[in-house]
């Protein structure tokens, strides 16, 4: 019985981020691969959103890494609370997160990105510090023929486009390859 519990714990640790308890990059990529494989058989579309906290390094430098870590934990909870149950969020590393969404309405991608940006602008209260952050989001729809890495790369490039455009906004990759 103890061995089974230990095996379960080790499996969880292998596929989840220890700070936020969200799925990690390994889990997200495997899940995304499966979701792409199923697109032929399922209705609707899927997309990946890449996001991070604007100027996160400045928060760590100003308030310390403990506050930065707590911000990431609270950010994970806040994102989980604003996303739907069927959306999948993962921490890829540092302050980088990815969200896999499935949708039927073409406007859904815009609505989800806006909802994320609004949620992450609400004030944070951590260790007697109150501050506001902004976040940038990049999104890419799955287009037949794209690999998981290509889809994630397109979302990441859109994220950098949002940052270059002034931060605290979202950008969507064009649907052509």
N, C-alpha and C positions, 0 to 999 in steps of 0.2 A: 504494500500500500504506500509506504514512504517512497519507494523507488518510482512508482507511477507519479506521485505528486512532484518529485524532483524532476522527472522527465518533462512533465507539463510545464514546470517553472522554467526549465532550461529552454524549451521550445519558445515560450513566451519571450524570454530575454533575447533570443536570437532574432526575433521578428518585431520587437517593439523597442522604442526609444526609452531609455532608463529615466530621463528627466521628465518627459511629458506623458509617458505611457501610451503614446500614439503609435500606430504602426510605423516602422522605420523604412528606409529606402529599399532595402531588400524585399520586404513584404509588399510595399507599394508597387515596385516593378513587376513582381510576380502576379499581383492582383490585376494590374493594368494589362499585362500580357493575356491573362485569361479573359478579361473584359473585351479586349480587341478581338480575340478568337471567337467570342460569342456574338459579335455585332451582326454577323450574317444571319443569325437565327432569331435575334431579338428586335423588337420595334424600338424606334427612337434613335437618338444619337448619343455620343459620349464626347466629353472634352476634359482636358486637364487644365487646371489653374495652378500657376506657380506664384508664390507670394513670399514676401519677407517684410520685416520691419525696417522702415526707412531710418538710416543713421543709427542702427542698433549698436555699433561700436561706441558711439558717443554716450549711449546710456550706460554701457559697461564701464567706460572710462570715468563718467561723472559720478555714478551711484555705486559702482562696484559690481563684481560678477555675481554675487549673491542676489542682488536686485535684478540683474539681467536674467539669471536662471528662473527666478520667481515670475518675471514678466513672461518668459516663454511658457511656463506652466499655466499661468492664467490665460495667456493667449490661446493655448490649446483648448482650454475649457470653454473660452468664449467662442472660438470657432466651432467647436462641437455643438454648442447650444444654438447657433444661428443656422447651421446647415441641416439638411434633411437627413433622416436615418440612412437612406440609401446612398448618400454621398460619402465618399471615403476620403478621410484626411490623414496625411502622414507628415512626420517631421523628417526631412531629408538630411538635415545636418545644420549646425549653427542656428541661424534664425530663418532658415529656408523651409517652407512648407509646400506641400502639393495637395491638391484636391481633385478627385475624380468625380465628375458628375454625369448623370444620365438625364436626358431631357427629350421632350417632344416639341415644346414650344421654342422657336428660334430666339425669342427674347430672353429665355431662361439664363443663358450664359451672362448676359448683361446684368440681369437682376441679381444673380448670385455674386458676381464681382462687386457690384455696388453695395450689397448687403454686407459683404466681408469688410470693405473699406469703412463703411459707417460703423460697424461693430468695433473695429479696432481703433477708432478715433475717440471712443468714450474714455474718460479719464481713468488712469490706473492709480491705485493706492497700494503702495508696497513699502513696507518698513518705514512708515511715517513720511514717505515721499509721495507726493501727488504730481503726476505728470501726464502729458498727452503724447501719444505717438501717432505717426501716420504710417501707412503701408502702401506698397505698390503691388499690383496684381497683373500677371500676364496670362492670357488664356489662348488655348489652341483646340479647335475641334478636330476630332479624329476624321481623317479622310482615308478611304480605302487605299491600301498600299503602304501606309506609313507604319514604321516599326514603333515599338514603345520608346526607344531612344530618340527617334526622330520627333515623335509627338512631344515628348518631354523637352527636347531641345527647342522646338517651336514655341512652347509655352514660356520657356526661359528667355528666349529672345524677345518675346512680347513683354515680359517683365522688365527687361532692360530698356525697352522702348518706353514703357510707362515711367521709368525712373528718369530717362533722358528728357521726357516731356514735362518734367517738373515734380515728379513724385506725387504720392497721395492720390493716385488715379489708377485706372486699369487700361490695358491695351490688349487687343485681340489680334492674333496672327491672321493674316490673309489665308483664305481657304485653298489657295493653290500651292503646289509644291514648289 
